[in-house]
Amino acid sequence: MAEFNFYLKEPKAETPTPIILFVSWNDKRLKFYINESIHPKYWQSKDKSKSNYQRATETKKFKEHDELNSRLDKVISIAKITLTRYINENDQQPSIDVLKELYVKKINNKSETKLDFFEFVEKFILDSKNRMNEKTGKPINEVTIRIYKRSKALLQEFSKAKKKRIDFETIDLDFYHDYTGFLTSTKKFSANTVGKHIMTLKTFLNEATERGLNTTFAFKSRRFKVITEKTDSVYLTESELEDIRNYDLSNNSRLDRVRDLFLVGCWTGLRFSDFSAITEENIKGDFIEIETKKTVQKISIPIHSTVMNIMQKYKGKYPNSLPPAISNAKMNEYIKEFAKDITSLKVKTSKNFTKGGINVTSRNQKFDRITTHTARRSFATNLFLDGVSAITIMKITGHKTEKAFLLYIKVTPNENAKILQLHWQKKKN
């Protein structure tokens, strides 16, 4: 027996959120957007004993409740009739994709079904400002929205350059090869940048598919893949961190503050967005307790002696006893300004990557490759080299799998052998 239910996409949202029709039949389940939205405060979803269960609440504050509930009743009626008719006429159960396509024709006959690809993307970007991230429960951040806008601009540039119309039905494997070729050969993007924009395109198409606007599924093919490439990022050894700590910047307060804040990142393992936002309330005795902005995880980090000394240095000057933050871009610039004078950071390093479809090897001095993110990578790598278990470090860095963590840290085969040697020595002792 088929079941038909309505749920809200974001039941805790503070703005209107889409209403979704869930259909369960023959061990199959379809989630279908019906082009209706409502503010969660006007939605009755819990009390099955009430007549308006999974409907708009009857209240003067939401005068359209009768009209909306009538449309929802009609949706249920059409959904039931469409499913029953297909089974009777074909003597078999429909697949999820077939039923979704039928519902697009029978239920979603409003103006949104007429949106072309770029119209939908524009609406998706505008709506993102009021949407919640389904994984974190937090609003979509500005960085993500900028990536959406950049991907849209690149798609439009590709369409104009190649004189090709882009719409849902034209995004197939041929499009994929042409577009990745454009990003690689014309735009000269690295493999990881190409992958980032393909992943964003898939985000657009997944949402359009959920809403019944897209019925072309080539983007789900394994060949329509997100390209990734492991990069040769640097980390700073404990000896190099000590050189940075001891470098005399007493005559330059600007670089002195940047150096100290960078070291806070190196000994907490936090991202720039987190270590630059530590407040007085986050400092609990000998620990820093903070909720990370990107992954919305609550973590507790013991305060390292280096960080403790920095806090003593700035005690009374700032509420959190830490140097004030500046922009990420400026901090990256200032780090290189003092790092270039530290002898141990003047060693040559090589970086292998793919750009414009060509394997490239660049050689730079180590100081020139240091960024704020080097701090976090140094924290994880140094702890791992000291024999701290990957699981313990992952509790702070937030990596979900050990495989992802081991790809993130920078451990050479020789260093890995020393870890094993250290393990045997501890076992012997």
N, C-alpha and C positions, 0 to 999 in steps of 0.2 A: 504494500500500500504506500502510495507516494505521500510525502509530507511537504507542506509549503509554509515557510516562516519568513518573517521580516526581521532584520537586524540592522543596527546602525554601524557604519564603517568605523566611526570614532565616537563611542558612547560617552567619552569624557571631554569631548571638544567643547570649546566655549563659543563656537560659531556653528552655523548650520552644517550638517554632515550628511553625506549620501545615505539613502536607504537601500539596503541590499536584499534581494529575494534569494533565499536558500531553498533549493529543491532537492529532496532526498528520495531516490527511487532505485529499486533493484541494485542495492549496494553501490549506487553512484550518487555523487553530490555536486550540484551546480551552484556556483555563486554568481548572481546576475545583478548588475546595476540597472535600476529601473528609471533613471533620470528623475528621481524625486529626492528632495533633501528636507531636513528639519533640524531645528535646534534641539539637542538632547533633553533640555529642560521641559520640552513639550511632548516628550515621547514616553509612552507607557509600555514597559518591556518586561516587568517582573511578575506582576500579579495575574496569573492565569485565570483566576476566578472572575476577573472583571471583563465586561463585554468588549472593552476597547484594548484588550491585551494585544501588544505589538501593533499599536495604532497611535495616532495623535491623541493627546489628552484633551478632553472636553473642558476648555477654559476660555474665559473672556479675553485672556491675554494673548491667545492664539485663535483669532476669529476664523481662520481658514481650516480649522480642524475637521469640520463636516465635509468640506470639499476634498481635502486630502484623503480622509478615510474612505470616501466614496471611490476615489481613484485607486486606492490600494485594494479595495474589495474587487474592483474591476480587473486589476492586475492578477489577483489570485484566480478569478474566474477564467480569464484568458489562459493563464498558465496551466490550469487543470485541463481545460478543454483541448488545448494544443497537445499536451502529453498524451491524453487518452486517445485522441484522433490519430496520432502517429502510430501508436501501438495497434489500434484496430485496423488501420489501413495497410500497415506493413508487416503485421504479425510478428513483430520483434521490438525489443526495447531500443530507444534511440541512444546514441553515444552522447557524451557530454557536449562535444563540439556541435553535433547536429541539433540538439535541443537548444543550445545557446543561439545558433543561427536562426532557428525558428522563432525564438523569443525576440530577437532583434527585429524581425519583420512584423511580428504580431503585437509586441508590447511597446518597444521603443520606436514610436513613430513620430517623435517630437523633433524639434529643430536640431538638437545636438547630434542626431544621426547624420545630419547633412554636413557636419564639420569635416573639412579636409584635414590632412595630416598637420600642416603648419598652423591652421586655426586651432586644432586641438592642442598642439604643443604650447601655443601662446596662452591658451586658457589654463593649461596644466601649470605653467610657470606662474601665472597670476594667482591661481588657487593655492600654490605651494606656500605663499606667504601666510595663509591661514590654516594650513594643514599640519597635522602632527606626524612625526616620524613613527611608523608602526613598530619599529624595533626598540626605540628609546622612550616613546611616549612624550617626547619633547617637540617643540616647533621645529620645522625645517630651517636649518641655519643658512645664513647669508652666503657662506662659501658654496654650499650645495646649489643654491639658486643661481649663483654666478656660473657654475659649471653647466647648469641647464641652459642658460642664456648663450654661453659660448658654443655649446653643441648645436643649438638651433642655428646660430649664425654660420657655423661651418657647413651645416647641411644646406642652407640657402646659398652659400658661396659655391658649394659643389654643384648644386642644381643649375646655377647661372653659368658656371664655367663649362660644364659638360652639356649644357642645353638639354637637360633631362628633367622631366616633371617628376616630383616626388610626392607620392600619396601612398596610402596604406597598401594598395594592391601592387604597387611597383617595387616595394621593399622586399626583394627576394635575394637569392644567392648571387645572381648576376650583379645586383645593386651592391651587395656586400663587398664583392671583389673590386668593383669599380671605386667604391667609396674608400675602402682601406688603401687602395692604390693611390687615390688622390691625397689622402692624409699622409701617406708615406713618401711618395715621389714629389708631389707638388708642394705640400706644406712642410716637408722634411721633418716630420714629427718622429720622436723616438717611439719604439715599440710600445712602451707603457702608456704614452700619451694617446696613441691610436686606440689601445685597449680601453682607456678611460672613456673615450668618446663613443666607442661601440657599446660599452656598458650603459652609458647614459641613454643612447638610442633604444636599447632593450628596455630600459625603465619606462620610456615614453610608450613603447609598443605594448608592454605588459599592462599598463594602466588603460590604454585604449582598448585592449582586448577584454579586460575586465568589464569595461563599460559598454561592450558590444559594438564599438565603432570599427574595430579591426577584425577581420575574419581571414587574414592571410598569416599563416603560421611558419613561414620560412625562417623567421628570426629565432625560432625555437630549435632549429637544426643544430647538430653538433658542429657542423661546418661554419655556422654563423657564430664564430667563437670570439671571446674576449681575449685579445693577445696580452700576454704578460711576459716579462723578462726579468730575471734576477739581476740586480745592479750591484756594482762593487762600491758600496758605501764604506766610509771609514769610521773607526771608533778610536777613542783616546784611551791609552793605557793608564793605569793608576800612576805610573811614573810621570807621564805627560800631564796628567791632571795636577800633579804636585808642582810641576814646573809652571803651569798656568797660575796656580794659587800663590806661588812664591814670587811671581814676576812683579817688579816694583812699578806700581801705577799711582804712587802717592801724589805725583804732580799732575795727574789727569783724572779728576773726579768722575767725569763722564764715562771713560773707559773702565775705571775702577768699579763703578756700579754695574756696568754690563758684565764684566768678568765675574763679579760675585754672584749675580743672578744666574749666569750661565752655569756656574758651579753648583748652584741649588738644583738645577735641572739634572746635572751629572750625578748627584747623590740622592735624588728622589725618584728618578725614572719617570717623571711626569712629562706629558707633552707641554709644549710652549703655552698652549691655551690654558693649561692647568697650573704650571709652576709660576706663571706670570700673574695668576689671579688668586694666590694663596692669601687668605684673610686672617685676621687675628683670631676669629672663631674657629679656623681650621687647625690651629695649634693647640693640642691637648697634651700638656706635660711634655713628655719625651717623644711624642708622636704627632705626625701630621695626618689628619683625617679629612678627606675631601671626596666629593662626588665628581667624577670626571665628566667633562662636557661632551666629549665625543661618544663615549659608550655608556654614560650615565651609570657608572659603577661606583659604589662606595668602597673606598680603600683606605687602609691605615698603613703608614710608612714610618718606621723608626727614624728619628732625626740623627743623621750622621754627624760625627764630630766636626767635619768641615762646615756643614750647614749651621751647627750650633755656634761655631766661632763667628760665622757671618752674622748670625742673629745678635750676638753680643756686640758686634761692631756697629750695628744699626739700631740697637735698642734705644728707644726714646726719640729717635729721629722719624720713624714711621710706625704706624699702629701695629703692623705685622712684624716689625723688627727685621724687615727684608728690604733690599733696594727696590725702588719703584720700577714698574715695567714700562717699556717703550714698544713700538710696533715690531712685529716679527722681522719685517724687511730691514728696518734700521738696525735691529740687534744683530742680524746676520752680517751686515756691513761693518758694524763696530767690532765684532768678534775678530774678523780678519785683520782689522786695523792694529790690534795689539798682538794677535797670534803670529803675525809675520816677523816679529822681532824675537820670538822664542826659538832658540837654537834647535831644540829637539823636534820642532814642528816644520823644519825646513827640509825634511827628507822628501825625495821624489816618490810619488805614488802613481799607479796606473789605474785607469778606469776603462773597462770594456762595455760597450753598449751598441745598440742598433739605432741608427738615425738615417732617415731617408732610404731605408732598406739596405744600408751598407753597414758592415761591422766596423766600428770605430774604436780606436784605442787612444785615449788622451793621457798625457803625463803632466801632472801638476805637483807642486809642493803641497804637503799635507795641510798646512794652515789654510790654503786656498779652498779646501773642500769641507771646511768645518762650518756647520750651521747649527741653529738651535736644536734641530732634531738629532744631531750628533750626540748631544747630552744624553738623551734617552737611550740611544743605541749603546753608548759607552757604559751606562749603568747596567744594562742587561748583560752585555758581553763580559764585563769585568766580574760580575757576581758569578756568572756561569764558570768562568775560568778559575774562580776561587773555590769551586766545588759546591756551590749552592745549587740545590735541585731546580730543574727547569720549572716544575710545578709551583714552587715557592715564588720564583721570580715572576711567573705568569700571573700570579694573584695581584701583582702590582702593575705589570705592563698591560694586562687585560687581554693577552693573546688567548684565543679560544682552544687552539690545539697545539700540541708539542711540535708538530711538523711545521706549523706557521712560525712558531717561536724560533726554531732552529734555523729557519730560512732568514729570519730577521737579524739575529746576532751574527757577528763577524768573527768566526773562529777558524784559524788556519788548521790544516792537517797536523802540523807540528804542535800547535797549542792543544788540539784535541788529544794528542798522544800524551801530553803532559798531564792532562786531567785524569787520564786513565792511570798514569804513573802515580799521581797524588792519591788516587783511590786505593791503589795497592799498598802504598806506604802507610796510609791510615789504617788499613786492615791489618797490616803486619804489626803496627804499634799497639 
